[in-house]
Amino acid sequence: MNHLIDILDLSVEEISELIAVANDIMANPEKYQEKCRYKKLATLFFEPSTRTRLSFEAAMMELGGNVLGFSDAASSSSSKGESVSDTVSVVSGYADIIAMRHPKEGAPLVAAMKSEVPIINAGDGGHNHPTQTLADLLTIYREKGDLNNLTIGFCGDLKFGRTVHSLIAAMSRYKNIKFVLISPNELKLPSYVKNDHIKEKNIPYVQTESLDDVIGDLDILYMTRVQKERFFNEEDYLRLKDSYILTPEKLKNAKSDLSILHPLPRVNEISTLVDEDPRACYFRQTKNGKYMRMALILKLLEVM
């Protein structure tokens, strides 16, 4: 049985296959609308989510399947002290596939060990968010026509940003990639991510605190919010939260074909004035996430 816990669980070839299926779903939705008839997806969200949870639910419904689950740990038996293992052991008897988000790193891996059905990690703490990475990869592919030969800037919270960690791991397997890491000193990329995926593969990278200095070099700019819930100290959060705000003024020095991505939700790190710029891809990115989740569900249920 296959699970998706980490983006590296998928080979480059499997990602290409998912991209091809997602593109085909976009072009021929009617071909797929009965593929998961009589199948059930359980969404076990122990941590708040809007886009990811609704994207999974929309994906399953558009494949003709059904959805059950919860969107808040307080409404589940975990509020009574039930373990993740027990919850999954029970729910895997009710559903054909499970999408799970949990605040603790490693919880989906524990779930996979107990589940009778495929588990999809929909985000575990500051660790991984592989289906957001699939959305990112499809967006980059559709905007650039390729996943090779790109300079990718990551801006904002690189320390706690699980979407950043997953995308760096994924993109480190493509050819002629360069990373530009833009963050306050307190929110720099963790050394284990840098060592495992950048230094290990001799990928060129730049580390800087200034977005203005490097924006003209970028093919992709991946913005992230400074996440209040990842801070232990509110003073640190308030001091850093407005460190990097993307405005039309800053974009004057950027390439005309720059692609601006953001996993959302946005707070104020991208001015709403940027939304009208054709380089802003983040709302297309959310739609792409639904199609990649559809492709992934089909793959894990072996109904492609």
C-alpha positions in Angstrom: 0.0 0.0 0.0 1.3 3.5 -0.9 1.1 6.5 1.4 2.4 10.1 0.8 4.1 11.3 4.0 7.0 13.2 2.4 7.4 14.7 -1.1 10.4 12.4 -1.6 8.2 9.4 -1.3 7.4 10.3 -5.0 10.1 9.8 -7.6 10.7 12.6 -10.2 9.0 10.2 -12.8 5.9 9.8 -10.5 5.7 13.6 -10.1 5.8 14.0 -13.9 3.0 11.4 -14.2 0.9 13.3 -11.6 1.4 16.6 -13.5 0.3 14.9 -16.7 -2.8 13.5 -15.1 -3.6 16.9 -13.4 -3.3 18.6 -16.8 -5.5 16.0 -18.4 -8.1 16.5 -15.6 -8.1 20.2 -16.3 -8.6 19.7 -20.0 -11.1 16.8 -19.8 -12.9 17.0 -16.4 -15.9 14.8 -17.6 -13.5 11.9 -18.1 -12.8 11.7 -14.4 -16.1 12.6 -12.7 -17.0 8.9 -11.9 -13.5 7.6 -11.3 -14.0 7.4 -7.5 -17.7 6.6 -7.4 -18.5 4.7 -4.1 -15.0 5.6 -2.7 -14.7 7.6 0.5 -12.1 10.1 1.6 -11.7 10.8 5.4 -10.3 14.2 6.2 -8.7 14.1 9.7 -7.7 17.7 10.5 -6.3 18.1 14.0 -5.2 21.6 13.1 -7.1 24.4 11.4 -7.1 24.6 7.6 -9.3 26.2 4.9 -7.6 25.7 1.6 -6.1 22.3 2.1 -9.1 20.7 3.6 -11.6 22.1 1.1 -9.3 21.4 -1.7 -9.2 17.7 -0.7 -12.9 17.6 -0.3 -13.5 19.3 -3.7 -11.0 16.9 -5.3 -12.8 13.8 -4.1 -16.3 15.2 -4.9 -15.2 16.1 -8.5 -14.0 12.5 -8.9 -17.5 11.3 -7.9 -16.5 10.2 -4.4 -17.7 11.0 -0.9 -16.1 12.7 2.1 -16.3 12.3 5.8 -14.2 13.5 8.7 -13.6 16.5 11.0 -12.0 19.9 10.7 -11.2 20.5 14.4 -9.5 18.2 16.9 -12.0 19.5 19.6 -14.8 17.8 17.7 -12.9 14.5 17.6 -12.2 11.8 20.2 -8.7 13.2 20.5 -10.3 15.8 22.8 -11.0 12.8 25.1 -7.4 11.7 24.9 -7.6 9.1 22.1 -4.3 8.5 20.3 -3.7 9.2 16.6 -3.0 5.5 16.2 -6.4 4.5 17.6 -8.2 7.2 15.6 -6.7 6.0 12.4 -7.2 2.4 13.2 -10.9 3.1 13.5 -11.3 5.5 10.6 -9.4 3.4 8.2 -12.3 0.9 8.6 -14.7 3.5 7.3 -12.9 5.1 4.4 -10.8 4.1 1.4 -8.2 6.9 1.8 -7.3 9.4 4.6 -5.9 13.0 4.4 -4.5 14.0 7.7 -3.2 17.2 9.2 -1.6 17.3 12.6 0.4 19.8 14.6 3.0 17.2 15.7 5.8 16.3 13.3 5.7 12.7 12.4 2.1 12.0 13.3 1.1 11.0 9.7 4.0 8.5 9.7 2.6 7.0 12.9 -0.8 6.9 11.2 0.6 5.2 8.1 1.9 2.4 10.3 -1.6 1.7 11.7 -3.8 2.4 8.7 -5.5 -0.2 6.5 -5.8 2.5 3.7 -3.5 5.1 2.1 -2.6 8.0 4.3 -1.9 11.5 2.7 0.1 13.9 4.9 -1.8 17.2 4.7 0.8 19.0 6.9 2.6 17.9 10.1 3.8 20.8 12.2 6.8 22.5 10.8 7.9 19.4 9.0 6.2 18.5 5.7 3.4 19.5 3.4 3.8 17.3 0.3 0.4 18.1 -1.4 1.1 21.8 -1.2 4.4 21.0 -2.9 2.6 19.1 -5.6 0.4 22.3 -6.1 3.6 24.3 -6.3 5.3 22.0 -8.8 2.3 22.0 -11.1 2.1 25.8 -10.9 5.8 26.2 -11.7 5.5 23.7 -14.6 2.4 25.5 -16.0 4.0 28.9 -15.7 7.5 28.0 -16.9 6.9 24.9 -19.0 9.7 23.1 -17.2 11.0 22.3 -13.7 14.7 22.7 -14.7 17.0 25.7 -15.1 15.3 28.0 -12.5 16.5 30.5 -9.9 14.0 30.2 -7.0 13.8 32.7 -4.2 12.1 31.8 -0.9 11.2 34.8 1.2 9.9 35.2 4.8 9.7 32.5 7.4 12.2 29.8 6.2 12.7 28.3 9.6 9.2 27.1 10.4 7.7 27.1 6.8 7.0 23.4 6.1 5.9 24.4 2.5 9.4 25.9 2.0 11.1 22.8 3.3 9.1 20.4 1.1 9.6 22.5 -2.1 13.3 22.8 -1.6 13.5 19.0 -1.2 11.5 18.5 -4.3 13.3 21.1 -6.5 16.7 19.9 -5.4 16.2 16.9 -7.7 15.9 19.0 -10.9 18.7 20.2 -13.1 20.4 23.6 -13.0 18.5 24.9 -10.0 19.7 27.8 -7.8 18.1 28.8 -4.5 18.0 32.3 -3.0 17.1 32.2 0.7 15.7 35.6 1.9 14.8 35.9 5.5 15.6 37.7 8.8 18.4 36.1 10.7 16.0 34.6 13.3 14.0 32.8 10.6 16.8 31.3 8.4 16.4 28.0 6.8 17.3 25.2 9.2 20.7 23.7 8.8 19.3 20.2 8.3 17.3 21.3 5.3 20.3 23.1 3.8 22.6 20.2 4.5 20.3 17.4 3.2 19.0 19.1 0.1 21.3 21.9 -1.0 24.9 21.3 0.3 24.6 17.6 -0.2 23.9 18.1 -3.9 26.2 21.0 -4.4 23.3 23.3 -5.5 24.4 26.9 -5.7 22.6 29.2 -3.2 22.6 32.7 -1.8 21.5 33.6 1.7 20.4 37.3 2.3 18.3 39.5 4.5 17.4 41.8 1.5 14.6 41.0 -1.0 15.4 44.2 -2.9 19.0 43.1 -3.6 18.1 39.8 -5.3 14.6 40.2 -6.7 15.9 40.9 -10.2 17.7 37.5 -10.4 14.6 35.4 -9.7 12.5 33.3 -12.0 10.2 32.2 -9.1 9.5 34.2 -5.9 7.9 32.0 -3.2 6.5 34.3 -0.5 5.5 33.0 2.9 3.9 34.6 5.9 5.6 34.9 9.3 3.5 32.5 11.2 2.4 33.7 14.6 1.5 30.1 15.8 5.1 29.0 15.3 6.5 31.6 17.8 7.1 31.0 21.5 7.5 34.7 22.1 4.9 37.3 20.9 7.5 40.1 21.0 9.7 38.3 18.4 6.6 37.8 16.2 5.6 41.5 16.3 9.1 42.6 15.6 9.5 40.3 12.5 6.0 40.0 11.0 6.4 42.9 8.6 10.0 42.3 7.6 9.1 41.5 4.0 6.1 43.0 2.2 5.9 42.6 -1.5 4.6 45.7 -3.3 4.3 46.9 -6.9 7.2 49.2 -6.2 9.5 46.3 -5.3 8.4 44.4 -8.4 9.7 47.2 -10.7 13.1 45.6 -10.5 11.9 42.0 -11.1 11.9 40.1 -14.4 8.8 40.5 -16.6 8.2 36.8 -16.5 8.7 36.3 -12.7 6.2 33.9 -11.2 5.0 34.9 -7.6 3.8 32.0 -5.5 2.4 31.9 -2.0 1.0 28.8 -0.2 -1.6 31.1 1.5 -3.2 32.3 3.8 -1.7 35.7 3.2 -1.7 38.2 6.0 0.0 41.4 4.6 3.3 40.0 3.1 1.9 40.6 -0.4 0.1 43.9 -1.0 -3.4 43.3 -2.5 -2.2 45.7 -5.3 0.0 42.9 -6.6 -3.0 40.7 -7.2 -3.7 42.4 -10.6 -0.1 41.8 -11.8 0.0 38.9 -14.3 3.1 37.6 -12.5 0.9 36.8 -9.4 0.2 33.1 -9.5 -1.0 32.3 -6.0 -4.7 32.1 -6.8 -4.0 29.9 -9.8 -1.8 27.9 -7.4 -4.7 27.1 -5.2 -6.7 25.7 -8.1 -3.7 23.7 -9.2 -3.6 22.1 -5.8 -7.1 20.7 -6.3 -6.1 19.1 -9.6 -2.9 17.6 -8.2 -4.8 16.2 -5.2 -7.3 14.6 -7.6 -4.4 13.0 -9.5 -2.8 11.8 -6.2 -6.1 10.3 -5.0 -6.4 8.4 -8.3 -2.8 7.2 -8.0 -3.1 6.0 -4.4 -6.4 4.3 -5.0 -5.0 2.8 -8.2 -7.9 3.9 -10.4 -5.9 6.2 -12.8 
